[in-house]
Amino acid sequence: RKTVLKTLAQMFSEPDLDMAARLEIGRALALSAGEEGALAFFLKALRHPETQVRGAALRGIGWTGASREMALLNSALQEGDLEIGRSAIAALADMGTPGAARSLHQALHQADEHLILPIARALANIPEGQELLRDSVDDEDFMLRRAAAHGLELVEQPWAKERLEKMAREDSEWLVRSAAEAALKTLEEREKTKVVALSPPQIDTLDWLIAWAATQGLGLGVGKAAVRMLLRAIVELSLIHI
């Protein structure tokens, strides 16, 4: 185990590693090293000269769920480097705590324009963040209202659709109305293409099997008895050869 963790740590810090692969290695470290061990490694990796390594380390801190490092993530969010900022946003979303939602919402009011939409979308993935987005649709800053519209696009709740419809109709800014209309269109398209997972039928409720068992002068039964009857019917009806 020690050898594997050492190898993963070395791979994580390779400068030329693809970012997607680096994040996968980081997830493996977060799962395998234990919270304290993984956190210590990711904190050390924040001193690496490569931006991608530092960004992946921020994601690692989010995966460990170490809420005591919230100030560090907030600081990274305000660092000024867009890649680091996006990593900090994703880390807070991964953490998913009410405190993380509040940090993201506070950052929404002072973030670089390139980070406003990622923050809004991150809030949509946290239950408490969704409530904060709900409040942001009435903010005085139209850029925040626009960001809230993009965030609500990811919230599949009736109230979110109602808010978007109101924004599309009544907001004083064209950019906000346009964002709300686009979000509503995305919601409608998603609804059309949504695949509903069907549960397999319960064996003891299959009408054809109940009828077949009756022709044999038997009751279907429930649970394992129904399974045995199904297997017997399959064999005797020659649906398959056993």
N, C-alpha and C positions, 0 to 999 in steps of 0.2 A: 504494500500500500504506500509506504514512504517513497519508494522508487517511482511509482506511478504519479504521485502528487508532485514530486520534484520534476518529472518529465513534463507534466501539464504546465507547471509554473514556468519552465523554461520556454515552452512553445508559446505560451500566452504573451511573453515579452519579446518575441521575435519581431523585429522592425518591419519585415516584408510580408508578414502574414496577412491574408485577406481578413477584413473586418468581421465578416459573417463567421468565419472559422474561429477567430479570436473570441467572439462572443459565446460560441458553443463551448469552447474550452473553459471560458470563465464560468459558464453555467455548471459544467462538470466539477470545477473546483469548488464552487459555492455549495454543491450538493455533497461533495466527498470529504472536504477538509473540516467540516464542522463550522458553526457560525463564527466562533472566535478566531480559529485558524485562518478561515477564508477572509475574514475582515482584516486581519493583520496583513495578509498578503496584498489585498487590494489597496489598503492604505499606503503600503510601501510602493506599490506600482504607480501611485499618483505622482511620485517623484521622477518617473521615467521621462526622458526628453521627448519621446515620440507622442504626438497628440492623440493618435489612435489608441495607444496603450493606455494613456490617462483616461480617455473617454470610456474604454471598456472597463477600466478599474472603477469608474463611477457607477457603471451599470452593475458591477459586482457588489458594490456597497448596497445598492438597492435590493439586489437579490438576497442579501444576508438579512434584510429587514432590520438593520441596526438603526433604529430611530434616533439614537443619541448622536448620530453623525449627520443629522438633518442640517445643522448649521454649515457643515462642509459642503453639502449638496447645494444649499442656497448660495453659498459663496461662488461655487463653480458656475451656477446659473447666471451670475452677474459678472463673470470674468471678462466677457467681451468676445471670446472666441466662439464662433457659431457652432462648431462641431462639439466643443466641450459643453456649450449650453444645451444643445439637443440631447447629449448624453445625460446631463443632469436632469433634464425634464423627464426622459425615459426612466431614469433611476427612481425618481419620486413617484412616477406612475406605477413602477414595479413594486415599490414599497406599499403603496395603496392605502395608507393610513389616513385618518382625518387630518392629522398634522401635515402630512404630505400634500393633501388637497388644499389646505389653507396656505401653505407655502407657494404652491403653484398659482393660486388665485391672487395672492399678493404680488407675485412676480408678473402676473398678467398686466398689472397697472403701470409697470415701469420697464417692461421687456423691450428689447430690440424688435423692430417691426417684423423681422424674419423669424422671430421666436413666438410671436403672439398666437399664430394658428397651431403650432405644435403644442403649446401650453393648453389651449382650449380643447384640443383633441385628447390630451392626457387627462384633463379634468373629467372628460366624458367617460373615462374608464374607471373612475372611482365614485362609488355611490355618493359620498359627501360632495365630491366635485360636481356632480350633476346638479345638486341643489344650488351650488355657487354659480353655475352657468345659468340656471333659471333666474337668479337675481341679476345677472349681468346683462340680460336683455333690456333692462331699463336704465343702464348706466348712461351718464351724460356724454361719455366719450364714444363717438360712433364707431371707432375702430374696435373697441371692446365689444360693442353690440354685434358688429360684423363677426368678430372672433367667436362670440357666443353662438351665433347662427351656425357656424362651421362645426362647433363642438356638439351642438344639439342634433346635428345630422347623424351622429353615432349613438344617440340615446333613443332606443326603440321603446318609448313609452308614450301613451296617448297625450299626456300633458306637454311633452316636447313638441309633438306635431302641432298642437293647438297654439303654442307659443310662436312657432315658426310661421304659422298661417297669419297670426296677428301681426308679426313683424313684416311679413310680405305685403300686407294690406296697409298698415298704418305708420310704419317708421318714416321719419322725415327725410332720411338720407337714402339716396338711390343705391349706394354701395351696400347698405344693410339690407334693403328690400331685395336686391339682386342675390345676395348671399343666402337669404332665407328662401327665396324661390328655388335656387339651385339645390339647397339642402332638402327641400320638400320633394323635388324631382328625384333626387337620389333615394330618398326614403320610399317613394312610390315604386321605383324600379326594383329596389331590394325586396319589397313586399311581393312583387310579381314573380320574382325568381326564387323566392324562399322555398326551400325543400323541407317539407314536414316529415320528420322521422316517424315511421309507422312501427308500432310495437308488434311483435309477432303474436299471432292468435294463441289463446290459451287452448291447450289440447282438449281439456275436458269441456270445451264449449263448441267444438267443431260439429256442426249439424250432421255432416255426412258420416262422421265417425260414430256419432250417437245412433244414427239410423242403421249403420252397418252392424254395430254391436247388437242392436235389437233383433236383427235378422238371424243372429247367431244364438238368440235366446240369452244374451248376457247384458249386464249393465256395464256402462263405460267406466265408472269409478272416477276418482280424482287423483291428482299427483302421479306417483309412480305407477299406479294401476292404470291410469289413462295412457301413460307412455307405453306400457307393455301392450295395451290393446292396439295402439297405433302401429307398433312394430309388427304385431300379428296381422293387422289388416294389410300392411304394406306387402308382407310376404305372401299372404293368401290371395291378394288381388294381383300379384305378379307385377307390381309396379317397379320393383327392382329384384335382382337375384342375389340372394345371400348364400 
